[in-house]
């Protein structure tokens, strides 16, 4: 085990990616990075992290911001509850800790949107505490090293990985060792086509010796993707456009969107039928994926005069009429941000 630890740490110190929160390991930066990395790849989140730090370099600056500003900065990153949790937790830290990020594990875990993994990641990376962490990368690495055949998507089996990871952490090296395991999973021990020839701990890996690393981790259930056909309508009246705010608790809660309707689920729907349902000019189609949904979103635009009456939307959400110039002030989902670029000005 000592040999595995030393080889992995040596590899990490030579090959670790130069990520901004690794420069000083400031707790606030580590916290934001860990929240952004939930359900998001490093390459995708990096530009968002840099913009965020320019806008909100401290807990205090984040706490003082308006929610619309926070969500606008998050626009396109997805899973928007993460942004609201950061914002609300920043205000809590200002009230309870005078702006100093809490160091105790229990206090970290009490913050909104933080479970055992994220609390352990922050505690170990920011404060070098001996706390285990098990994310998708670490789970994959451990399942291959030890050739664990118990399904990883069965809740009770997760305890196996937490216990293994905790035993592996060298005392006083949690910051680097935990990151090394994650980095190995991200760069070398990939889900498909793992780079075993470049792995610093391959001689310790049972799956490598057995010649079947891609057989791990073992999963019992396969996630089913749901196909959805939807339509969005850009409604214009006297140079202004109707948008509505999704309520908190809904998917993408707190974001603004053009009126949208789900038309079909897991079945085909000819475009001619869609065209009959939705009035106006056809602007195009947008493909988007979210929470196991594959959606085809058809976009239309229609205009009404002062005497015209826009169609009833069927939902009592907050609504607003805004100009094209004001699009940049409102946080939209990535799909509806694309719609703002399709809007016909004439």
C-alpha positions in Angstrom: 0.0 0.0 0.0 2.8 2.4 0.8 4.3 1.8 -2.6 1.0 2.6 -4.3 0.7 5.8 -2.3 4.2 7.0 -3.1 3.9 6.2 -6.8 0.5 8.0 -7.1 1.7 11.0 -5.2 4.9 11.2 -7.3 2.9 11.0 -10.5 0.5 13.7 -9.3 3.2 16.2 -8.4 4.7 15.8 -11.9 1.5 15.6 -13.9 -1.2 17.6 -12.0 -3.1 20.1 -14.2 -2.4 23.7 -13.4 -5.9 24.6 -12.1 -6.5 28.1 -10.6 -7.7 26.9 -7.2 -4.5 24.8 -6.8 -2.3 27.9 -6.7 -3.1 28.9 -3.1 -5.8 26.4 -2.0 -7.9 29.2 -0.6 -11.1 27.7 1.0 -13.5 30.0 -0.9 -11.9 29.1 -4.3 -11.9 25.4 -3.5 -15.5 25.5 -2.4 -16.6 27.3 -5.6 -14.6 24.9 -7.7 -16.1 21.8 -6.1 -19.7 23.1 -6.5 -19.1 23.9 -10.1 -17.5 20.5 -10.7 -20.7 18.7 -9.6 -22.0 17.2 -12.8 -19.5 19.2 -14.9 -16.2 18.5 -16.5 -13.1 20.6 -15.6 -12.7 21.9 -19.2 -16.3 23.1 -19.3 -16.3 24.8 -15.9 -12.9 26.6 -16.1 -14.1 29.7 -18.0 -17.0 30.0 -15.6 -14.7 29.7 -12.6 -12.5 32.5 -13.9 -15.4 34.8 -14.7 -16.9 34.0 -11.3 -13.8 34.9 -9.4 -13.5 38.2 -11.3 -17.0 39.1 -10.4 -17.1 37.6 -6.9 -13.5 37.3 -5.5 -14.7 36.8 -1.9 -17.5 35.4 0.1 -18.5 39.0 1.0 -18.8 40.0 -2.7 -20.9 37.0 -3.5 -23.2 37.5 -0.5 -23.8 41.1 -1.5 -24.8 40.2 -5.1 -28.3 40.0 -6.4 -29.7 36.6 -7.4 -30.2 37.6 -11.0 -26.6 38.6 -11.3 -25.4 35.3 -9.8 -27.6 33.2 -12.2 -26.6 35.3 -15.2 -23.0 34.5 -14.5 -23.9 30.8 -14.2 -25.9 30.9 -17.5 -25.1 27.8 -19.6 -23.4 25.8 -16.8 -26.6 23.9 -15.9 -27.9 22.6 -12.6 -28.7 26.1 -11.5 -29.6 25.2 -7.9 -25.8 25.0 -7.4 -25.5 28.8 -8.0 -28.4 29.6 -5.7 -26.9 27.3 -3.0 -23.5 29.1 -3.3 -25.3 32.5 -3.0 -27.4 31.6 0.0 -24.5 29.9 1.7 -22.3 32.9 1.2 -24.9 35.0 3.0 -25.0 32.4 5.8 -21.2 32.5 6.2 -21.3 36.3 6.5 -24.0 36.1 9.2 -22.5 33.2 11.2 -18.8 33.3 10.5 -18.2 37.0 9.6 -17.1 36.0 6.0 -14.5 33.4 7.1 -15.2 30.0 5.4 -15.8 27.4 8.1 -13.0 24.9 8.7 -14.9 22.2 10.7 -16.2 19.3 8.6 -19.6 19.4 10.2 -20.0 23.1 9.5 -18.9 22.6 5.9 -21.4 19.8 5.4 -24.2 22.0 6.8 -23.9 24.4 3.8 -26.6 24.1 1.2 -25.9 21.7 -1.6 -23.1 20.0 0.2 -23.0 16.2 1.0 -20.4 13.9 2.3 -18.3 13.9 -0.8 -18.1 17.7 -1.3 -17.6 18.4 2.4 -14.7 15.9 2.4 -13.2 17.3 -0.8 -13.2 20.9 0.7 -11.9 19.7 4.0 -9.1 17.7 2.5 -8.1 20.0 -0.3 -8.5 23.4 1.4 -7.5 22.4 4.9 -5.6 19.1 4.3 -7.8 17.2 6.7 -7.8 13.4 6.6 -11.2 13.1 5.1 -12.1 10.4 2.5 -13.9 11.3 -0.8 -15.5 9.1 -3.4 -16.6 10.7 -6.7 -17.1 9.0 -10.0 -13.4 9.1 -10.9 -12.2 7.6 -7.5 -15.0 5.0 -7.6 -13.8 3.9 -11.0 -10.1 3.8 -10.0 -10.8 1.8 -6.8 -13.2 -0.6 -8.5 -10.4 -1.5 -11.0 -7.5 -1.6 -8.6 -9.4 -4.0 -6.3 -11.5 -5.7 -9.1 -14.7 -5.0 -7.1 -17.6 -6.9 -8.6 -20.4 -5.5 -6.4 -22.5 -3.0 -8.4 -21.6 0.6 -7.6 -25.1 1.9 -8.3 -26.5 -0.1 -5.3 -26.4 2.3 -2.3 -25.2 -0.1 0.4 -22.1 -1.0 -1.7 -20.8 2.6 -1.7 -19.6 2.0 1.9 -16.9 -0.4 0.5 -15.3 2.4 -1.5 -15.5 5.0 1.3 -13.7 2.6 3.7 -11.0 1.7 1.1 -10.3 5.3 0.3 -10.1 6.3 3.9 -7.5 3.6 4.6 -5.4 4.6 1.6 -4.9 8.3 2.6 -1.3 8.8 3.8 -1.4 10.8 7.0 -0.8 14.5 6.4 -1.1 14.0 2.6 -4.9 14.1 2.1 -4.8 17.3 0.0 -2.6 15.8 -2.6 -3.5 12.1 -2.4 -7.3 12.8 -2.8 -6.6 15.0 -5.8 -4.2 12.4 -7.2 -6.9 9.7 -7.2 -9.3 12.1 -8.9 -6.7 13.2 -11.4 -5.8 9.6 -12.3 -9.4 8.8 -13.0 -9.8 12.0 -15.1 -6.6 11.7 -17.2 -5.6 8.0 -17.2 -8.1 5.6 -15.7 -10.9 6.8 -18.1 -14.3 5.2 -18.4 -13.5 4.1 -21.9 -10.1 3.2 -23.4 -8.1 3.7 -20.1 -4.5 4.5 -20.7 -3.1 1.6 -18.6 0.4 1.8 -20.2 0.7 5.3 -18.7 -0.7 4.4 -15.3 1.7 4.8 -12.4 -0.1 2.2 -10.3 -0.9 -0.4 -12.9 1.1 -3.1 -11.2 -1.2 -2.7 -8.2 -4.3 -3.0 -10.4 -6.1 -6.3 -10.4 -8.3 -5.4 -13.3 -5.2 -4.6 -15.4 -3.6 -7.9 -14.5 -6.8 -9.6 -15.4 -6.9 -7.8 -18.7 -10.4 -6.4 -18.3 -10.3 -2.9 -16.8 -13.3 -1.7 -18.8 -15.4 -4.3 -17.1 -15.3 -2.1 -14.0 -17.1 -0.4 -12.3 -19.9 -2.9 -12.4 -23.4 -1.4 -12.6 -26.8 -3.1 -12.1 -29.0 -0.5 -13.7 -28.6 1.4 -16.9 -30.1 4.9 -17.1 -32.8 5.4 -19.7 -32.8 8.6 -21.7 -36.2 10.1 -22.4 -36.8 11.7 -25.8 -38.9 14.9 -25.7 -40.3 17.1 -28.5 -41.1 20.7 -27.4 -41.8 24.1 -28.8 -40.9 27.6 -27.7 -42.7 30.8 -28.8 -41.1 34.2 -29.0 -44.0 36.6 -28.5 -43.4 40.2 -29.5 -45.6 43.2 -28.8 -44.6 46.8 -29.6 -40.9 46.1 -29.6 -40.9 44.0 -26.4 -40.8 40.3 -25.9 -42.6 38.2 -23.3 -40.4 36.1 -21.0 -41.4 34.2 -17.8 -39.4 33.1 -14.7 -39.3 29.4 -13.7 -40.1 29.0 -10.0 -37.7 27.6 -7.6 -38.3 23.9 -7.2 -38.8 23.4 -10.9 -35.9 22.3 -13.2 -33.8 25.4 -13.9 -35.7 27.3 -11.3 -35.0 31.0 -11.1 -34.1 31.3 -14.8 -36.1 33.1 -17.4 -37.4 31.7 -20.6 -39.7 32.3 -23.6 -43.0 30.4 -23.3 -42.4 26.7 -23.9 -44.5 23.6 -24.2 -43.8 19.9 -24.2 -45.5 18.3 -27.2 -44.5 14.7 -27.1 -42.6 12.2 -24.9 -40.9 9.1 -26.3 -42.8 9.2 -29.5 -42.4 10.8 -32.9 -44.4 13.9 -33.9 -44.4 15.1 -37.6 -43.3 18.7 -38.0 -46.5 19.4 -39.9 -48.5 18.7 -36.7 -46.2 20.9 -34.7 -46.6 23.7 -37.2 -50.4 23.5 -36.8 -50.1 23.8 -33.0 -47.8 26.8 -32.8 -48.5 30.2 -34.6 -45.9 32.4 -36.2 -42.6 32.3 -38.1 -40.4 29.2 -37.7 -36.9 30.3 -36.4 -35.2 26.9 -36.1 -34.5 23.9 -33.9 -32.4 23.5 -30.8 -31.1 20.2 -29.4 -30.5 20.0 -25.6 -29.9 17.4 -22.9 -30.8 17.7 -19.3 -31.4 15.2 -16.4 -31.7 12.2 -18.7 -33.8 14.0 -21.3 -32.9 14.4 -25.0 -35.0 17.3 -26.2 -35.7 18.7 -29.6 -37.0 22.2 -29.2 -38.7 23.9 -32.2 -38.7 27.7 -32.0 -41.3 30.0 -33.4 -41.9 33.8 -33.3 -45.1 35.8 -33.6 -46.1 39.4 -33.1 -49.2 41.1 -31.7 -50.4 44.7 -32.0 -51.8 46.7 -29.2 -55.2 45.3 -29.9 -53.9 41.8 -30.2 -54.1 39.3 -27.3 -51.2 37.0 -26.7 -52.1 33.3 -26.1 -52.7 32.2 -22.5 -49.6 30.4 -21.2 -51.4 28.2 -18.8 -49.0 28.8 -15.9 -49.1 31.5 -13.2 -45.3 32.2 -13.4 -43.8 35.7 -13.1 -43.8 37.4 -16.5 -42.1 40.4 -18.0 -42.0 42.2 -21.3 -38.4 43.3 -22.2 -36.5 44.7 -25.1 -33.8 42.9 -27.1 -31.2 45.0 -25.3 -32.4 43.8 -22.0 -31.9 40.1 -22.9 -28.3 40.4 -21.6 -29.6 41.4 -18.1 -31.7 38.2 -17.6 -30.4 34.7 -16.8 -31.6 32.2 -19.4 -30.9 28.5 -19.7 -28.4 27.7 -22.4 -31.2 26.7 -24.9 -33.2 29.9 -24.3 -30.0 32.0 -24.5 -29.6 30.5 -28.0 -33.1 31.6 -28.7 -32.2 35.2 -28.0 -29.8 35.0 -30.9 -32.5 33.6 -33.2 -35.0 36.4 -32.6 -36.0 38.2 -35.7 -35.7 41.9 -35.1 -38.2 42.7 -37.9 
